[in-house]
Amino acid sequence: MPTPPRSRSRGGSLEDLRRSNRRLILAHLGSQGPLSRAELARSTGLSATTVSSLVNEMLAAGQLRETRTGRPHKGGSGRPPLLVELATPPGGVVGVDIGHGHVRVAAAGPTGEVLAEDVRGLDVDAAGTPTLDVAAAMIREVLGEAGLDPAQVHGAGMCVPAPLDRGTGTVSTGILPGWHGLSPAAELERRIGAPVIVDNDANLGALAEVRHGAARGHHDVVYVKLASGVGSGLVLGGRVHRGATGMAGELGHVRIGEDGEVCRCGNRGCLETRVSARSLLRALQPAHDEQLSIARVLELERRGDAGVRRALSDAGATIGRALADLSNHLNPSMVVIGGPLRSAGSVLDGVRLAVDRYAQPATAGALRVVPGELGERAEVVGAVTLAVAMVSSGD
């Protein structure tokens, strides 16, 4: 295939960049509400000139509108600043978080404020089509609770706990055996009659923590979800980074042992086989007469159980060793620990100590390790944020 002329390639790249920057502006307005142009420049990291140019384009296209409402003027007197906000029609959006053991659905207004939410326990790994049937039924129920007309749902964001092929939109690994070859976006769209955009759960957890949670104001962030599996999402330069095929950030499947346990991804010795919630429960159970759960493990840690603290600290150190290598490559300013184990102080301490030991000193010195603020809702908040950005961009 002949190489296109240089001028066309450069022009295409410039338009791609402008489109990406427009989406970034829309995402910040969707998550933060009305902002001035100067505030948009600070929050997005774009230059004031770029923000002004793009805002003018989106005002002319009807994507944004100007307002002087939204918050009082700093100092409480004088004329309020001129702000821009999303120019969205009535109605709302939907967020869907599909985890290995649950489905969580939220109905939100046009700018992302959650109006109703529901969660159900469900083993989804081997049941792709039935899980989407459940999700569609839950969407109808939460829309009713929120008082939203299903005909005025402008779009839905959804996450699944597995990588997605960026070219086909299908689940392409063995992590969800009942979803292989399935296109979650197309299947849910057929059920609810509204556009659907899908991403990996850790990517949307990262998006939510950067827009609404512990990483607000940070542009280079690693989000690690410690749950029944181990996932991670990358935000670089203020944008979720997915990689060429959607596999970027698969920290849980970094190999830490040649002869370790076989992982559900098909490899042997993955990080996930050592530090996931299910692995920790399996390791701790023989030392306890009672049936352990993650909630009980966290309670034992708070009470000072030496064995539990040692196991969680070792898990944190193992995760931190992998994060140290990743941090040397990416130089993030923050690592956010999400999922059920985010509140385990022993895990966080283990991660911090390993990063300090194994990362370059300047890299470790610039890096904070913190628990997520959004907890178990991070992924559904990220799904709502993604839906708002999709609808606002007109894609």
C-alpha positions as CSV (number, residue, x, y, z in Angstrom):
1,M,0.0,0.0,0.0
2,P,1.6,3.4,-1.0
3,T,2.5,5.8,1.8
4,P,0.1,8.8,1.8
5,P,1.6,12.2,1.1
6,R,3.4,13.8,4.1
7,S,1.0,16.8,4.2
8,R,-2.1,14.5,4.5
9,S,-0.5,12.5,7.2
10,R,0.5,15.6,9.2
11,G,-3.0,17.1,8.7
12,G,-4.7,13.9,9.8
13,S,-2.5,13.8,12.9
14,L,-3.3,17.4,13.8
15,E,-7.0,16.8,13.4
16,D,-6.8,13.6,15.6
17,L,-5.0,15.7,18.2
18,R,-7.7,18.4,18.1
19,R,-10.4,15.8,18.3
20,S,-8.7,14.2,21.3
21,N,-8.3,17.6,23.0
22,R,-12.0,18.4,22.4
23,R,-12.9,15.2,24.1
24,L,-10.6,16.1,27.0
25,I,-12.4,19.4,27.4
26,L,-15.8,17.8,27.3
27,A,-14.8,15.2,29.9
28,H,-13.7,17.9,32.3
29,L,-16.8,19.9,31.8
30,G,-18.9,16.8,32.3
31,S,-17.2,15.9,35.5
32,Q,-16.7,19.3,37.0
33,G,-19.5,21.4,35.7
34,P,-19.2,25.0,34.3
35,L,-15.6,26.3,34.1
36,S,-13.9,29.4,32.8
37,R,-11.5,29.1,29.9
38,A,-8.6,29.7,32.3
39,E,-9.8,26.9,34.6
40,L,-10.1,24.6,31.7
41,A,-6.5,25.3,30.7
42,R,-5.3,24.5,34.2
43,S,-7.4,21.3,34.6
44,T,-6.7,19.8,31.2
45,G,-3.0,20.9,31.0
46,L,-3.7,22.4,27.5
47,S,-2.4,25.9,26.6
48,A,-4.8,28.9,27.0
49,T,-4.6,29.5,23.2
50,T,-5.6,25.9,22.4
51,V,-8.5,25.9,24.9
52,S,-9.8,29.2,23.5
53,S,-9.7,28.0,20.0
54,L,-11.4,24.7,20.7
55,V,-14.0,26.2,23.0
56,N,-14.9,28.7,20.2
57,E,-15.3,25.8,17.8
58,M,-17.5,23.8,20.2
59,L,-19.6,26.9,20.9
60,A,-20.2,27.4,17.2
61,A,-21.1,23.7,16.8
62,G,-23.6,23.8,19.7
63,Q,-21.7,21.4,21.9
64,L,-21.1,24.1,24.6
65,R,-22.8,27.2,25.7
66,E,-21.7,30.2,27.8
67,T,-23.2,31.0,31.2
68,R,-22.5,33.2,34.2
69,T,-24.2,30.8,36.6
70,G,-22.8,27.7,38.3
71,R,-21.0,29.2,41.4
72,P,-20.5,32.5,43.0
73,H,-17.7,34.8,42.0
74,K,-14.5,34.4,44.0
75,G,-14.7,36.9,46.8
76,G,-18.5,37.1,46.7
77,S,-18.8,40.4,44.8
78,G,-18.5,41.8,41.4
79,R,-19.6,40.4,38.1
80,P,-19.4,36.6,38.0
81,P,-16.9,35.2,35.4
82,L,-18.1,34.0,32.0
83,L,-18.1,30.2,32.1
84,V,-18.7,27.5,29.5
85,E,-20.8,24.3,30.1
86,L,-22.1,21.3,28.2
87,A,-25.1,22.1,26.0
88,T,-26.8,18.8,26.5
89,P,-30.5,18.0,25.7
90,P,-32.9,16.7,28.4
91,G,-32.6,13.1,29.4
92,G,-29.6,11.3,30.8
93,V,-26.9,8.6,30.5
94,V,-26.3,5.2,32.0
95,G,-23.2,3.6,33.6
96,V,-22.7,-0.2,33.8
97,D,-20.0,-1.9,35.8
98,I,-19.6,-5.6,35.2
99,G,-17.2,-7.2,37.6
100,H,-16.3,-10.9,38.1
101,G,-19.0,-11.2,40.8
102,H,-21.4,-8.4,40.3
103,V,-23.3,-6.0,38.0
104,R,-23.7,-2.4,39.1
105,V,-25.9,0.1,37.1
106,A,-26.3,3.8,37.6
107,A,-28.7,6.2,35.9
108,A,-27.4,9.8,35.6
109,G,-28.4,13.2,34.4
110,P,-26.9,14.7,31.2
111,T,-23.9,16.1,33.0
112,G,-23.2,12.9,35.0
113,E,-24.9,13.4,38.4
114,V,-26.0,10.0,39.5
115,L,-29.8,9.8,40.2
116,A,-30.3,6.1,41.0
117,E,-28.1,3.1,41.4
118,D,-28.4,-0.7,42.0
119,V,-26.0,-3.6,42.4
120,R,-26.5,-7.4,42.2
121,G,-24.2,-10.3,43.0
122,L,-23.7,-12.4,39.9
123,D,-21.0,-14.8,38.6
124,V,-20.5,-13.3,35.2
125,D,-17.3,-15.1,33.9
126,A,-19.0,-17.9,32.1
127,A,-22.3,-16.1,31.3
128,G,-21.8,-13.3,28.8
129,T,-25.2,-13.1,27.2
130,P,-27.2,-13.8,30.4
131,T,-25.2,-11.1,32.2
132,L,-26.1,-8.5,29.6
133,D,-29.8,-9.5,29.9
134,V,-29.5,-8.8,33.6
135,A,-27.8,-5.5,33.0
136,A,-30.5,-4.4,30.5
137,A,-33.2,-5.3,33.0
138,M,-31.4,-3.3,35.8
139,I,-31.0,-0.3,33.4
140,R,-34.8,-0.2,32.9
141,E,-35.3,-0.4,36.7
142,V,-32.9,2.4,37.7
143,L,-34.2,4.6,34.9
144,G,-37.7,4.2,36.4
145,E,-36.3,5.1,39.9
146,A,-34.5,8.1,38.5
147,G,-37.6,9.3,36.6
148,L,-35.8,9.2,33.3
149,D,-37.6,8.2,30.0
150,P,-35.7,5.3,28.4
151,A,-36.3,7.0,25.0
152,Q,-34.2,9.9,26.3
153,V,-31.1,7.9,27.2
154,H,-28.5,9.4,25.1
155,G,-25.8,6.8,25.7
156,A,-24.3,4.3,28.1
157,G,-20.8,3.6,29.3
158,M,-19.9,0.1,30.4
159,C,-16.8,-1.7,31.7
160,V,-15.9,-5.4,31.7
161,P,-13.1,-7.1,33.8
162,A,-11.0,-8.1,30.8
163,P,-9.1,-6.4,28.0
164,L,-11.0,-5.5,24.8
165,D,-9.7,-5.7,21.3
166,R,-9.6,-2.1,20.1
167,G,-10.2,-3.1,16.5
168,T,-13.2,-5.3,16.9
169,G,-14.6,-4.3,20.4
170,T,-14.7,-8.0,21.4
171,V,-13.4,-9.7,24.5
172,S,-10.4,-11.4,23.3
173,T,-8.7,-13.3,26.2
174,G,-9.6,-16.3,28.3
175,I,-10.1,-14.2,31.4
176,L,-13.9,-14.2,30.7
177,P,-14.5,-17.6,29.0
178,G,-18.2,-17.0,28.5
179,W,-17.5,-13.7,26.7
180,H,-15.0,-14.8,24.1
181,G,-15.7,-13.2,20.7
182,L,-18.7,-11.3,22.2
183,S,-19.0,-7.6,21.5
184,P,-20.5,-6.2,24.7
185,A,-21.2,-2.7,23.3
186,A,-23.2,-4.1,20.3
187,E,-25.1,-6.6,22.5
188,L,-26.1,-4.1,25.1
189,E,-27.0,-1.4,22.5
190,R,-29.4,-3.9,20.9
191,R,-31.1,-4.5,24.2
192,I,-31.5,-0.8,25.3
193,G,-31.7,1.0,22.0
194,A,-29.0,3.6,22.9
195,P,-25.3,4.0,21.9
196,V,-22.9,2.1,24.1
197,I,-19.2,2.5,24.7
198,V,-17.2,-0.1,26.5
199,D,-13.8,-0.2,28.2
200,N,-11.8,-2.3,30.6
201,D,-12.9,-1.9,34.3
202,A,-9.5,-0.7,35.6
203,N,-9.3,2.0,32.8
204,L,-12.6,3.4,34.0
205,G,-11.6,3.1,37.6
206,A,-8.6,5.2,36.7
207,L,-10.7,7.7,34.8
208,A,-13.1,8.1,37.8
209,E,-10.3,8.6,40.3
210,V,-8.6,11.2,38.1
211,R,-11.8,13.1,37.4
212,H,-13.7,12.7,40.7
213,G,-11.5,11.0,43.3
214,A,-8.1,10.7,44.9
215,A,-6.1,11.7,41.8
216,R,-7.8,15.0,41.0
217,G,-5.3,17.4,39.6
218,H,-2.8,14.7,38.6
219,H,-2.1,13.9,34.9
220,D,0.1,10.8,35.1
221,V,-1.5,8.2,37.3
222,V,-1.5,4.4,37.7
223,Y,-4.7,2.9,39.1
224,V,-4.5,-0.6,40.6
225,K,-7.7,-2.5,41.3
226,L,-7.1,-5.3,43.9
227,A,-10.2,-7.5,43.8
228,S,-10.8,-11.1,42.7
229,G,-8.3,-10.3,40.0
230,V,-5.6,-7.6,39.7
231,G,-6.2,-4.9,37.1
232,S,-4.6,-1.6,36.4
233,G,-5.4,1.5,34.3
234,L,-3.0,4.1,33.1
235,V,-3.7,7.8,32.7
236,L,-0.8,9.6,30.9
237,G,-0.9,13.3,30.1
238,G,-4.5,13.4,31.5
239,R,-5.8,10.7,29.1
240,V,-6.5,7.1,29.6
241,H,-3.8,5.1,27.8
242,R,-5.0,1.9,26.2
243,G,-2.1,0.9,23.9
244,A,-2.1,-0.4,20.4
245,T,-4.5,-3.3,21.0
246,G,-6.1,-2.3,24.3
247,M,-3.8,-4.3,26.5
248,A,-1.8,-1.5,28.2
249,G,-1.6,-1.7,32.0
250,E,-2.1,-5.5,32.4
251,L,-0.1,-5.4,35.7
252,G,-1.9,-8.5,37.0
253,H,-0.4,-10.6,34.3
254,V,3.2,-9.6,34.7
255,R,5.1,-12.9,35.3
256,I,6.8,-13.0,38.7
257,G,7.7,-16.8,38.7
258,E,8.5,-19.3,36.0
259,D,7.0,-22.2,37.9
260,G,4.1,-20.5,39.6
261,E,0.4,-21.3,39.6
262,V,-1.4,-21.4,36.2
263,C,-3.3,-18.2,35.8
264,R,-6.8,-17.9,34.2
265,C,-5.2,-15.9,31.4
266,G,-3.3,-19.1,30.4
267,N,0.2,-18.2,31.5
268,R,2.0,-19.4,34.6
269,G,3.3,-17.3,37.5
270,C,1.3,-14.1,37.0
271,L,1.2,-11.5,39.7
272,E,-2.5,-12.1,40.0
273,T,-2.0,-15.7,41.2
274,R,-0.1,-14.4,44.2
275,V,-1.9,-11.2,45.3
276,S,-5.5,-11.2,44.2
277,A,-8.2,-11.3,46.9
278,R,-9.0,-15.0,46.1
279,S,-5.4,-16.0,46.3
280,L,-4.9,-14.2,49.7
281,L,-8.1,-15.9,51.1
282,R,-6.8,-19.3,49.9
283,A,-3.4,-18.7,51.6
284,L,-4.9,-17.4,54.9
285,Q,-7.7,-19.9,55.3
286,P,-5.7,-22.8,56.7
287,A,-4.6,-20.7,59.7
288,H,-8.2,-19.9,60.7
289,D,-11.1,-22.0,61.9
290,E,-13.8,-19.6,60.6
291,Q,-14.6,-19.2,56.9
292,L,-12.8,-16.1,55.8
293,S,-14.0,-13.3,53.6
294,I,-12.2,-10.1,52.5
295,A,-14.3,-8.1,54.9
296,R,-13.3,-10.4,57.7
297,V,-9.6,-10.3,56.7
298,L,-9.7,-6.5,56.7
299,E,-11.3,-6.6,60.2
300,L,-8.5,-8.9,61.4
301,E,-5.9,-6.6,60.0
302,R,-7.4,-3.6,61.9
303,R,-7.4,-5.7,65.1
304,G,-3.6,-6.4,64.6
305,D,-3.7,-10.0,63.6
306,A,0.0,-10.7,62.9
307,G,-0.5,-13.4,60.3
308,V,-3.0,-11.4,58.3
309,R,-0.8,-8.3,58.4
310,R,2.2,-10.3,57.2
311,A,0.3,-11.8,54.3
312,L,-1.1,-8.4,53.2
313,S,2.3,-6.7,53.6
314,D,4.0,-9.3,51.5
315,A,1.3,-8.9,48.9
316,G,1.8,-5.2,48.9
317,A,5.5,-5.6,48.5
318,T,5.0,-8.0,45.5
319,I,2.7,-5.5,43.9
320,G,5.1,-2.6,44.7
321,R,8.0,-4.5,43.0
322,A,6.1,-4.7,39.7
323,L,4.9,-1.0,40.1
324,A,8.5,0.1,40.7
325,D,9.5,-1.2,37.2
326,L,6.4,0.4,35.7
327,S,7.1,3.7,37.4
328,N,10.7,3.8,36.1
329,H,9.2,3.6,32.6
330,L,6.2,6.0,33.1
331,N,7.2,8.3,35.9
332,P,3.7,8.8,37.4
333,S,3.0,11.2,40.2
334,M,0.5,9.0,41.9
335,V,-0.5,5.3,42.3
336,V,-4.1,4.8,43.4
337,I,-5.0,1.5,45.0
338,G,-8.6,0.6,44.4
339,G,-10.8,-2.4,44.9
340,P,-11.8,-4.1,48.2
341,L,-8.2,-4.2,49.5
342,R,-7.7,-0.4,49.1
343,S,-8.3,0.1,52.8
344,A,-5.7,-2.4,54.0
345,G,-2.9,-0.3,55.5
346,S,-0.5,-3.3,55.4
347,V,-1.0,-3.5,51.6
348,L,-0.4,0.2,51.1
349,D,2.7,0.1,53.3
350,G,4.1,-2.8,51.4
351,V,3.6,-1.1,48.1
352,R,5.3,2.1,49.3
353,L,8.3,0.3,50.8
354,A,8.9,-1.7,47.6
355,V,8.5,1.3,45.3
356,D,11.0,3.2,47.5
357,R,13.4,0.3,47.4
358,Y,13.3,-0.7,43.7
359,A,12.3,2.5,41.7
360,Q,14.8,5.1,40.8
361,P,15.2,7.5,43.8
362,A,13.9,10.6,41.8
363,T,11.0,8.5,40.5
364,A,10.1,7.2,43.9
365,G,10.4,10.6,45.5
366,A,7.9,12.1,43.1
367,L,5.4,9.3,43.6
368,R,2.5,9.1,46.1
369,V,0.8,5.8,46.9
370,V,-2.8,6.5,48.1
371,P,-6.1,4.5,48.6
372,G,-8.9,5.3,46.1
373,E,-11.6,7.6,47.3
374,L,-14.5,6.2,45.3
375,G,-14.3,2.6,46.6
376,E,-16.5,0.0,45.0
377,R,-18.3,2.7,42.9
378,A,-15.1,3.8,41.0
379,E,-15.9,1.8,37.9
380,V,-19.5,2.7,37.6
381,V,-18.6,6.4,38.1
382,G,-16.0,6.0,35.3
383,A,-18.6,4.4,33.1
384,V,-21.0,7.4,33.6
385,T,-18.1,9.8,32.9
386,L,-17.3,7.9,29.7
387,A,-20.9,8.0,28.6
388,V,-21.1,11.8,29.2
389,A,-18.0,12.4,27.1
390,M,-19.3,10.2,24.3
391,V,-22.6,12.0,24.1
392,S,-21.0,15.4,24.4
393,S,-18.5,14.7,21.6
394,G,-21.3,13.5,19.3
395,D,-19.4,10.2,18.5
